Amino acid sequence: MRINSVLDRLNEKEIDSAIILKPENIYYLTGFFPTTTSVLILKDDPLLLMSKMDAAGVEDCPRSEERRVGKECRSRWSPYH
């Protein structure tokens, strides 16, 4: 899976995390294309921060575990599903 290969490269270079902002790159790594501003944080347990507007699209994705926090939606992407 693409997230795994990026995480492996980060570990090889001893980089703790990476922040992905471009929707195209988020889509490439997760298969989910955000329509509003979103942030993918790559670390041992990847985290996708997005607006409620995009949350409906994540619910259909089998790799996510959605949590709502205030007005934002947090989704943990598991490369192991």
N, C-alpha and C positions, 0 to 999 in steps of 0.2 A: 504494500500500500504506500502511496506517496508520502503520507504524513510520517510513516515509519522511516522511510529513507531520509527525509529531512531531519528527523530527530536523531538518527544515527550519525548524520554528518555534523550536526551540532555537537553531539557528544564527542566525536573524533577531534573536533577543534576546541573542545573544552569550553563551549558556549552554553550557558545555563538555559537561555530562552531566546525566542525570536518573536517579533510582533509583525503580523501580516495585516496590511490595511487595504490593499487593492482588491476589489471584488473579484477580479479575474484570477488572482492568486489564491484567494479563499476558495473559489470554485475548483481550481486545479487540485488543491490539496484535500478538499472535503466532499466535492460533488454537490455542494449547496451554493447557489448564487444569490448573495444578498442584494436586495433592491434599495436598501438604505445603508447609512454608514454603519459598518460593522468592524470588529477587531478580532482577529484570531491570534491567540497567544499560544505559542508552541513551547511546551515544556514537558516534563514527565507525564502530566495529565493535561492535554490540550484543552483550551477554553475558548469558546466563541461568544463574544458579547455582541448583541444586536438589539434592535428595537422590537417592540411588540408586533409591529407591522410585518416583520419577517418571521416571527415565531411560528405562524401557521405552516410555513414551508418546512420547518425543521421537524415538526411533529410527525411528518410522513417519512422522515429519514431514520432508518434502523440503527444508525451509529450514534445517535444523540440521546442525551438525558437532559431534558429541559427543566430549568428552574426559573421561576419568576422572582425578581428582586426589585421591589419598588416599581418604577416605570420601565425598567429594562429587563430583557430576557437574557439569561445566561445559559449557554448550552455547552455541555462537556462532550467533546468528540472523542470517541474511543476508537483507536486504530485496531482494536482487537475484536470488534464485532463484525 
